[in-house]
């Protein structure tokens, strides 16, 4: 609580007060004791935003006051979390999230939970069903354990059936909220959903698994318990309820990393209300308890809407809008999607083969495949007639994207294959096109190994260029932090090589020493960008490498003083 000169009225006694709540910066108190006693009531409104509703947007989130850049807006725990729904989940221990091989599911001899017989990682607590992530559904799963064993073991079991089984776990956890957290169930059922959309083809498989294999159809309508007010509550495991739950997950669930670590999803009551923008003003991260921490990426003024992003920031407009239409069922019309140059990056631009000087851009980017792509040079100079239709552009970009994906799937891709592909791409695309950026991200981690000056200069220029694109799309690097950290680390390696060569030759001068200063800044920036990454993931391991490199650099720099 902070003291302010401006006075208000105490939220408890109504007397004049000068102490203001440091959270919402709206509620006054005359003493810390009154603030503490009022917290149970005030915590429901102690936040810098409000939930609004309109016929156009539905429920959405608006700032109540100025939110400063970097300010934490919200911390909330998930209503429910579990294996992915709507995409292929891998087998995992339902208690801790440890990934399991397919044969662990289909083999009758595998280690299993002692109660429900679902595959387990083998840890005692997981086998005994004592961990909260699995405890609730374990009581339901054990009622049908024989049916599950019969369905999921033996030579006749398909990988698809195993996937459907795990895809059904999170919808089951949602349904069980009816009893364990009725307020969360009501919240979930109020969330936006688009039942019957093409993407909801997974729902019928989940309905069948839950109602027939897990036998929930027999429990549908049966007595759950008596509520606190004496009302009789009954289970709703109807097809309608399951379809509704699947539709809610389809639209609102966020991708997370389960502790195992395995891929998973989670629902958050307030975060799911944020609108999408391809230039979002918020970012989020998850802690080890799966709580989401939402903070602002720039100052947000009172009345402005809070945005997040539901697609990949390094995709071009056509790809992002197609993805949003298929997965979230809306057409994005944000500032970036409306700008043919995408904030001056030309990340969707095609090289004009008519004049060989300009780039083709959509004249009306919000029209999708109906837009004409026109050369920004031909239209001015009259040197050519560079024009392509939207369908032609989509076909070209998809074809090139398949080539990029195939090349990058090689582990690791060779420098020569990346160089050849990049040369081909840059004859057809702008150097900042999303496909070019994907190749450069991999290439800059390979370049410079030979020590040749020409190669190092090219790597340095590539790092600086790609960092400029990242900054244009994501000024605070809140979503491109890992990509930028890789480029910063690789830039540091070039700068150090240049300095070391001059130092070993006895030619270290102020220019060479400036390389060390910049290299140190690059490493520190990379460390800051990666500071919250999981140590078990590649980006977490890069953080350790960057820290070690900074220690080495500081030792070398002392030798040159």
C-alpha positions in Angstrom: 0.0 0.0 0.0 1.4 3.4 -0.9 0.8 6.8 0.6 -0.6 9.5 -1.7 -1.3 13.2 -1.3 -4.6 12.8 -3.0 -7.3 11.6 -0.5 -10.2 9.3 -0.9 -12.5 7.4 1.3 -11.6 4.2 3.2 -13.1 1.1 1.7 -14.0 -0.2 5.1 -15.1 2.7 7.3 -15.7 5.5 4.7 -13.5 7.9 6.5 -11.0 10.2 4.6 -7.9 8.2 3.7 -4.6 8.8 2.0 -3.2 5.2 1.7 -3.9 3.8 -1.7 -3.9 0.1 -2.8 -0.7 -0.5 -4.7 -2.4 -3.1 -6.8 -5.4 -1.4 -8.5 -4.3 2.1 -7.4 -8.0 2.9 -7.0 -9.1 1.8 -3.5 -8.2 4.0 -0.5 -7.8 2.9 3.2 -7.2 4.7 6.4 -5.0 2.0 7.8 -3.2 -1.2 6.9 -5.5 -3.1 9.2 -8.6 -2.0 7.3 -6.9 -2.9 4.0 -6.1 -6.4 5.3 -9.7 -6.9 6.6 -11.1 -5.8 3.3 -8.9 -8.0 1.1 -11.5 -10.9 0.8 -13.9 -8.4 -0.9 -11.4 -6.2 -2.7 -9.3 -8.9 -4.3 -12.1 -9.6 -6.8 -11.8 -6.1 -8.2 -8.1 -5.3 -7.4 -6.9 -5.4 -11.0 -6.2 -2.7 -13.6 -8.8 -3.9 -16.1 -12.4 -4.6 -16.4 -14.4 -7.1 -18.5 -16.8 -5.5 -21.0 -19.2 -6.9 -23.5 -20.3 -5.9 -27.0 -22.3 -7.5 -29.8 -19.2 -7.3 -32.1 -16.5 -8.5 -29.8 -18.4 -10.4 -27.1 -16.7 -10.3 -23.7 -13.3 -8.5 -23.8 -10.9 -6.8 -21.5 -10.3 -3.0 -21.2 -7.8 -1.1 -19.1 -9.4 0.8 -16.2 -6.3 3.0 -15.7 -2.9 3.6 -17.3 -0.9 0.4 -17.3 2.8 1.0 -17.5 5.1 -1.0 -19.8 6.3 -4.2 -18.1 3.6 -3.9 -15.4 2.2 -7.2 -14.2 -1.5 -7.2 -15.0 -2.8 -10.5 -13.8 -1.7 -13.8 -12.2 -4.1 -16.7 -12.3 -4.2 -20.4 -11.9 -5.7 -22.6 -14.6 -9.3 -23.8 -14.3 -8.2 -27.1 -15.8 -5.1 -28.4 -17.6 -4.1 -31.7 -19.2 -3.0 -33.4 -22.5 -3.7 -31.5 -25.7 -7.2 -31.5 -27.3 -7.5 -30.7 -31.0 -4.1 -32.0 -32.0 -2.1 -35.2 -31.5 -1.2 -35.8 -27.9 1.6 -38.2 -27.0 1.1 -40.8 -24.3 2.1 -39.5 -20.9 1.8 -40.2 -17.2 -1.5 -38.5 -16.2 -0.1 -37.7 -12.7 3.2 -35.9 -13.6 3.2 -35.5 -17.4 6.2 -37.7 -18.1 6.1 -38.7 -21.8 5.6 -42.5 -22.3 6.3 -44.7 -25.4 3.4 -46.0 -27.3 4.2 -49.6 -26.2 3.8 -48.5 -22.6 0.1 -48.0 -23.3 -0.6 -51.1 -25.4 1.4 -53.6 -23.4 -0.5 -55.4 -20.6 2.8 -55.7 -18.7 3.5 -52.0 -18.4 3.6 -50.1 -15.1 0.2 -48.7 -14.3 -1.7 -46.7 -11.7 -2.8 -49.1 -9.0 -6.4 -47.9 -9.1 -7.5 -47.0 -12.7 -4.7 -49.0 -14.5 -3.8 -46.2 -16.9 -0.1 -46.2 -17.8 2.2 -44.6 -15.2 5.8 -43.4 -15.2 6.5 -45.8 -12.3 7.0 -43.2 -9.5 5.4 -44.4 -6.3 3.2 -41.3 -5.9 2.0 -41.6 -9.6 1.3 -45.3 -9.3 -0.7 -44.7 -6.1 -2.7 -41.9 -7.8 -1.9 -39.4 -5.0 -1.0 -36.5 -7.2 -3.7 -33.9 -7.6 -3.5 -33.7 -11.4 -4.8 -37.3 -11.7 -6.6 -37.9 -8.4 -10.0 -36.6 -9.6 -10.4 -38.5 -12.9 -8.8 -41.6 -11.3 -11.9 -42.2 -9.3 -14.0 -42.2 -12.6 -11.4 -44.1 -14.7 -11.2 -47.0 -12.2 -15.0 -47.6 -12.8 -14.2 -48.5 -16.4 -10.7 -49.8 -16.0 -11.4 -53.3 -17.5 -13.0 -51.7 -20.5 -10.0 -49.5 -21.0 -7.6 -52.4 -20.7 -9.5 -54.3 -23.3 -9.7 -51.3 -25.6 -6.1 -50.1 -25.3 -4.0 -53.3 -25.0 -3.2 -56.0 -27.4 -2.0 -56.2 -31.0 -5.3 -54.8 -32.4 -4.8 -51.4 -30.8 -4.1 -48.5 -33.3 -2.0 -45.4 -32.6 -5.1 -43.3 -33.4 -7.1 -45.0 -30.6 -4.3 -44.3 -28.1 -4.3 -40.6 -29.3 -8.0 -40.3 -28.8 -7.8 -41.8 -25.3 -5.3 -39.1 -24.2 -7.1 -36.4 -26.2 -10.2 -37.2 -24.1 -8.5 -36.7 -20.7 -8.7 -32.9 -20.6 -12.4 -32.8 -21.7 -13.0 -35.4 -18.9 -11.3 -33.1 -16.3 -13.5 -30.3 -17.5 -16.7 -32.4 -17.0 -15.6 -33.4 -13.5 -15.5 -29.7 -12.5 -19.3 -30.0 -12.2 -18.7 -31.6 -8.8 -15.2 -30.5 -7.6 -15.4 -26.8 -8.6 -19.0 -25.8 -9.6 -17.9 -22.2 -10.0 -15.2 -23.1 -12.5 -17.7 -25.3 -14.4 -20.1 -22.3 -14.7 -17.2 -20.1 -15.8 -16.1 -22.7 -18.4 -19.6 -23.1 -19.8 -19.8 -19.3 -20.2 -16.7 -19.2 -22.4 -17.0 -18.5 -26.1 -17.3 -21.6 -28.3 -17.9 -22.4 -32.0 -19.6 -25.8 -32.1 -20.0 -27.4 -35.5 -17.0 -25.7 -37.0 -14.8 -27.8 -39.3 -12.0 -27.9 -36.8 -14.2 -29.6 -34.3 -13.9 -33.0 -36.0 -12.1 -34.4 -33.0 -15.2 -34.0 -30.8 -17.2 -37.0 -32.1 -14.2 -39.3 -31.3 -14.0 -37.9 -27.8 -17.7 -38.2 -27.3 -17.5 -41.9 -28.3 -14.5 -42.6 -26.1 -16.0 -40.9 -23.0 -19.5 -42.2 -23.4 -18.9 -45.7 -24.7 -15.4 -46.9 -23.7 -15.3 -45.0 -20.3 -19.1 -45.8 -20.0 -20.0 -42.2 -18.9 -23.3 -42.6 -20.8 -24.4 -44.9 -17.9 -23.6 -42.1 -15.4 -25.3 -39.4 -17.4 -28.2 -37.9 -15.3 -27.3 -39.9 -12.2 -27.1 -38.3 -8.7 -23.9 -36.4 -8.1 -24.6 -35.1 -4.6 -26.6 -32.5 -2.8 -25.4 -29.0 -3.1 -24.7 -26.7 -0.2 -28.1 -25.2 -0.4 -29.8 -28.7 -0.4 -30.4 -28.8 -4.2 -29.9 -32.1 -5.9 -27.2 -32.1 -8.5 -26.9 -34.6 -11.3 -24.0 -35.4 -13.7 -24.3 -34.1 -17.2 -22.3 -36.4 -19.5 -24.5 -35.9 -22.4 -23.3 -35.6 -26.0 -24.3 -31.9 -25.9 -22.2 -31.3 -22.7 -19.1 -33.0 -24.1 -19.4 -31.2 -27.4 -19.7 -27.9 -25.6 -16.6 -28.6 -23.5 -14.6 -29.6 -26.7 -15.7 -26.4 -28.4 -14.6 -24.3 -25.4 -11.2 -26.0 -25.4 -10.9 -25.5 -29.1 -11.3 -21.8 -28.9 -9.9 -20.8 -25.5 -7.2 -23.3 -24.4 -3.6 -22.1 -24.3 -0.6 -24.3 -25.1 1.6 -25.0 -22.1 4.4 -27.3 -21.0 3.4 -29.9 -18.4 5.9 -30.6 -15.7 7.0 -34.0 -17.4 7.8 -32.2 -19.6 5.0 -32.9 -22.2 2.9 -30.7 -24.4 -0.4 -29.7 -22.8 -3.2 -27.2 -22.7 -4.8 -25.1 -20.0 -7.9 -22.9 -19.6 -7.6 -19.5 -17.7 -10.8 -17.7 -16.8 -9.6 -14.1 -17.4 -6.8 -14.6 -19.9 -9.1 -16.3 -22.4 -11.0 -13.0 -22.7 -8.2 -11.2 -24.3 -8.7 -10.3 -28.0 -6.1 -11.2 -30.6 -3.8 -8.7 -32.3 -0.7 -9.4 -34.4 0.9 -6.5 -32.6 -0.2 -7.4 -29.0 0.2 -5.2 -26.0 0.6 -8.0 -23.5 2.8 -11.0 -23.0 2.5 -14.0 -20.8 4.7 -16.6 -19.1 4.0 -19.7 -17.0 5.5 -20.5 -13.6 6.2 -24.0 -12.3 2.7 -24.2 -10.8 1.2 -23.5 -14.3 0.0 -20.1 -13.2 -0.1 -17.6 -16.0 1.6 -14.2 -15.5 0.3 -11.5 -17.8 2.2 -8.3 -18.2 2.1 -5.3 -20.6 4.6 -4.9 -23.5 4.0 -1.2 -23.7 2.0 1.5 -21.9 -1.8 0.9 -22.2 -4.0 3.9 -21.7 -7.4 3.8 -19.9 -10.1 2.5 -22.2 -7.7 0.7 -24.5 -8.3 -3.0 -25.1 -5.9 -5.7 -23.9 -4.6 -8.0 -26.7 -2.7 -11.2 -26.9 -1.6 -13.2 -30.0 -3.0 -16.6 -31.1 -0.7 -17.3 -34.0 3.0 -17.1 -34.9 4.5 -13.6 -35.1 7.0 -14.6 -37.8 4.4 -15.8 -40.2 3.2 -13.6 -43.1 -0.2 -12.0 -43.1 -1.9 -14.5 -45.4 -0.6 -17.4 -43.3 -1.5 -15.8 -40.0 -5.0 -14.9 -41.2 -5.6 -18.4 -42.7 -4.5 -20.0 -39.4 -6.8 -17.8 -37.3 -9.7 -18.4 -39.6 -9.3 -22.2 -39.3 -8.5 -22.4 -35.6 -10.2 -19.4 -34.0 -12.9 -18.7 -36.7 -12.4 -15.0 -37.2 -10.7 -12.7 -39.7 -8.0 -10.5 -38.2 -8.1 -6.9 -39.2 -5.4 -5.6 -36.9 -2.9 -2.8 -37.7 -0.2 -5.3 -39.0 -2.7 -7.3 -41.1 -3.9 -4.1 -42.7 -0.4 -2.9 -43.7 0.9 -4.4 -47.0 4.5 -3.9 -45.8 3.8 -5.4 -42.3 5.4 -2.6 -40.3 8.0 -2.0 -43.0 9.5 -5.5 -42.8 8.2 -6.9 -46.1 7.9 -10.3 -44.4 5.4 -11.4 -47.1 7.0 -9.6 -50.0 7.8 -11.3 -53.3 10.6 -10.2 -55.6 9.2 -8.6 -58.9 10.6 -10.6 -61.8 9.3 -8.0 -64.3 11.5 -5.1 -63.2 13.9 -7.0 -60.8 14.0 -3.9 -58.6 10.7 -3.8 -56.7 8.6 -6.2 -54.6 5.1 -7.5 -55.0 2.8 -6.6 -52.1 -1.0 -7.1 -51.7 -3.0 -4.0 -52.7 -5.8 -5.0 -50.2 -4.2 -7.4 -47.7 -7.5 -8.0 -45.9 -9.0 -9.5 -49.0 -6.8 -12.6 -48.7 -6.6 -14.6 -52.0 -8.8 -12.1 -53.7 -6.2 -9.4 -53.4 -3.9 -8.5 -56.3 -0.2 -8.4 -55.6 1.4 -5.4 -57.3 5.0 -4.3 -57.6 5.9 -1.2 -55.6 8.4 -0.2 -58.3 6.6 -1.0 -61.5 3.6 1.1 -60.4 5.9 4.2 -60.1 8.5 3.7 -62.8 6.4 1.9 -65.4 9.4 -0.4 -66.0 7.3 -3.6 -65.9 3.9 -5.0 -65.2 4.5 -6.9 -62.0 1.2 -8.3 -60.9 0.1 -11.7 -59.4 -3.2 -13.0 -58.1 -3.7 -14.0 -54.5 -4.1 -17.7 -55.4 -0.9 -17.7 -57.4 0.9 -16.2 -54.4 -0.5 -18.7 -52.0 0.5 -21.6 -54.3 4.0 -20.3 -54.6 4.5 -19.6 -50.9 3.1 -23.0 -49.9 5.4 -24.8 -52.3 8.5 -22.9 -51.1 7.4 -23.5 -47.5 7.4 -27.2 -48.1 11.0 -27.0 -49.4 12.0 -25.0 -46.3 10.4 -27.5 -44.0 12.0 -30.4 -45.7 15.5 -28.9 -45.5 15.2 -27.8 -41.9 13.9 -31.2 -40.9 17.4 -32.6 -41.5 19.2 -32.9 -38.2 21.3 -30.9 -38.5 20.9 -29.3 -41.9 24.1 -28.7 -43.7 25.5 -25.2 -44.4 25.5 -26.0 -48.2 21.9 -27.1 -48.3 20.8 -23.9 -46.4 22.9 -21.7 -48.6 21.5 -23.3 -51.8 17.9 -22.9 -50.5 18.4 -19.3 -49.4 19.9 -18.4 -52.8 16.8 -19.8 -54.4 14.4 -18.1 -52.0 16.0 -14.7 -52.4 15.5 -14.8 -56.2 11.8 -15.1 -55.6 11.2 -13.5 -52.2 12.1 -10.4 -50.3 15.2 -11.1 -48.1 13.0 -10.6 -45.0 10.3 -13.0 -46.2 9.2 -15.4 -43.4 10.7 -18.3 -45.3 14.1 -16.5 -45.7 14.1 -15.6 -42.0 13.5 -19.3 -41.0 16.5 -20.4 -43.1 18.7 -17.6 -41.9 17.9 -18.4 -38.2 19.4 -21.9 -38.8 22.2 -20.7 -41.1 23.6 -18.0 -38.8 24.2 -20.8 -36.2 26.5 -22.6 -38.7 28.2 -19.7 -40.5 31.6 -18.5 -39.3 33.0 -21.9 -38.4 35.8 -21.7 -41.0 37.2 -18.5 -39.6 37.2 -16.9 -43.1 36.8 -13.1 -42.9 34.3 -13.0 -45.7 32.1 -15.6 -44.0 32.3 -13.8 -40.7 31.4 -10.5 -42.3 28.4 -12.1 -43.9 27.3 -13.7 -40.6 27.6 -10.3 -38.8 25.5 -8.6 -41.4 22.9 -11.4 -41.3 22.7 -11.2 -37.5 22.2 -7.4 -37.5 19.7 -7.5 -40.3 17.5 -10.2 -38.7 17.6 -8.4 -35.4 16.2 -5.3 -37.1 13.3 -7.3 -38.4 12.6 -8.8 -35.0 12.6 -5.3 -33.4 10.2 -4.0 -36.0 7.7 -6.8 -35.4 8.2 -7.1 -31.7 9.7 -3.9 -30.3 10.1 -5.3 -26.7 11.1 -8.8 -28.0 8.5 -10.2 -25.7 7.6 -13.0 -28.2 10.8 -13.1 -30.2 13.1 -13.2 -27.2 14.5 -16.6 -28.0 15.1 -15.9 -31.6 16.8 -12.6 -30.8 18.9 -14.3 -28.1 20.2 -16.8 -30.7 21.1 -13.9 -33.1 22.7 -11.9 -30.3 24.8 -14.9 -29.2 25.9 -15.6 -32.8 26.7 -11.9 -33.3 28.9 -12.0 -30.2 30.8 -15.0 -31.5 31.8 -13.0 -34.7 32.8 -9.9 -32.8 35.0 -12.0 -30.4 36.7 -13.8 -33.4 37.5 -10.4 -35.0 39.0 -9.1 -31.7 40.9 -12.3 -30.9 42.5 -12.4 -34.4 43.8 -8.8 -34.0 44.9 -9.4 -30.4 46.8 -12.6 -31.4 48.5 -10.6 -34.2 49.4 -7.8 -31.8 47.2 -5.3 -33.5 44.5 -4.8 -30.9 43.4 -1.2 -31.0 40.4 0.9 -30.0 38.3 -0.4 -32.9 39.1 -4.0 -31.9 38.3 -3.3 -28.3 35.0 -1.8 -29.2 34.1 -5.3 -30.6 34.6 -6.7 -27.1 32.4 -4.1 -25.6 29.6 -4.8 -28.1 30.1 -8.6 -27.7 29.7 -8.3 -23.9 26.4 -6.3 -24.5 25.2 -9.0 -26.9 25.8 -11.7 -24.3 24.2 -9.8 -21.5 21.2 -9.1 -23.8 20.9 -12.8 -24.6 21.1 -13.7 -20.9 18.3 -11.2 -20.1 16.1 -12.5 -22.9 16.6 -16.1 -21.8 16.5 -15.5 -18.0 13.0 -17.1 -17.5 13.4 -20.1 -19.9 13.1 -23.7 -18.7 16.6 -25.0 -18.0 15.6 -28.4 -19.5 14.8 -27.0 -22.9 17.2 -25.9 -25.6 16.7 -22.2 -24.8 17.5 -22.9 -21.2 20.7 -24.7 -22.2 21.6 -21.7 -24.4 21.3 -19.5 -21.3 23.9 -21.6 -19.5 26.2 -21.4 -22.6 25.8 -17.6 -22.8 26.6 -17.2 -19.1 29.7 -19.3 -19.5 30.8 -17.3 -22.6 30.4 -14.0 -20.7 32.7 -15.3 -18.0 35.3 -16.3 -20.6 34.9 -13.0 -22.4 35.5 -11.0 -19.2 38.7 -13.0 -18.6 40.0 -12.4 -22.1 39.1 -8.7 -22.0 41.4 -8.3 -18.9 44.3 -9.6 -20.9 43.9 -6.8 -23.3 43.7 -4.0 -20.8 
